[in-house]
């Protein structure tokens, strides 16, 4: 799992999620990306997880310190799909 020591979601950085999504059954339809990418929060960070199948079990792929409460919409605004 990649760990970002600062909240990169506040800047102009982009997350390239293409390699993560390539390992899933996602068909490229942006409307269904939320079936494969999931965001949760801990007391210190937001955690991005991926499901290989739609709404399947998840694996954490990245954490973002200081980004508690971040949503999937926020993540996608900083992502390359």
C-alpha positions in Angstrom: 0.0 0.0 0.0 1.3 3.4 -0.9 1.3 5.9 2.0 1.3 9.7 1.3 2.6 11.7 4.3 0.6 14.8 3.4 -2.8 15.5 2.0 -2.0 15.6 -1.7 -5.7 15.9 -2.4 -5.5 19.6 -1.6 -3.0 20.3 -4.5 -2.9 19.8 -8.2 -1.2 16.3 -8.0 -2.9 13.5 -9.9 -3.2 9.8 -9.0 -2.7 7.5 -11.9 -5.2 4.8 -11.1 -5.0 3.0 -14.5 -2.7 0.3 -13.2 -4.9 -0.4 -10.2 -8.1 -0.5 -12.3 -6.4 -2.7 -14.9 -6.4 -5.5 -12.3 -10.2 -5.4 -12.0 -13.2 -6.2 -14.2 -14.0 -2.5 -14.6 -15.1 -1.8 -18.2 -14.1 1.8 -18.3 -17.5 3.2 -17.7 -17.0 6.1 -15.3 -20.5 5.7 -13.9 -19.5 2.3 -12.4 -16.0 3.2 -11.1 -17.5 3.4 -7.6 -18.2 -0.3 -7.7 -14.4 -0.9 -7.9 -12.9 2.1 -6.0 -13.8 2.7 -2.4 -12.8 5.4 0.1 -12.8 5.1 3.9 -11.4 7.2 6.7 -9.3 6.5 9.8 -8.6 8.9 12.6 -5.5 10.2 10.6 -6.1 9.4 6.9 -8.3 8.6 4.0 -7.8 5.1 2.6 -8.4 4.2 -1.1 -9.2 0.6 -1.7 -10.0 -1.4 -4.8 -12.3 -4.4 -5.6 -11.3 -6.8 -8.4 -15.0 -7.4 -9.0 -17.9 -5.0 -8.7 -18.5 -4.4 -5.0 -16.3 -7.4 -4.1 -13.9 -7.6 -1.2 -11.4 -4.7 -1.1 -7.7 -4.3 -0.8 -6.2 -1.0 0.4 -3.9 0.6 -2.2 -3.1 4.0 -0.7 -3.5 6.1 2.4 -3.5 9.9 2.5 -2.5 11.5 5.8 -4.6 14.5 6.8 -7.4 13.7 4.3 -9.9 12.3 6.7 -13.5 12.5 5.4 -12.4 12.5 1.7 -14.9 11.1 -0.7 -14.6 9.1 -3.8 -15.6 12.2 -5.7 -12.7 14.1 -4.2 -10.3 11.2 -5.1 -11.6 11.1 -8.7 -11.1 14.8 -9.1 -7.3 14.1 -8.6 -7.2 10.9 -10.6 -6.3 9.6 -14.1 -8.6 6.7 -15.0 
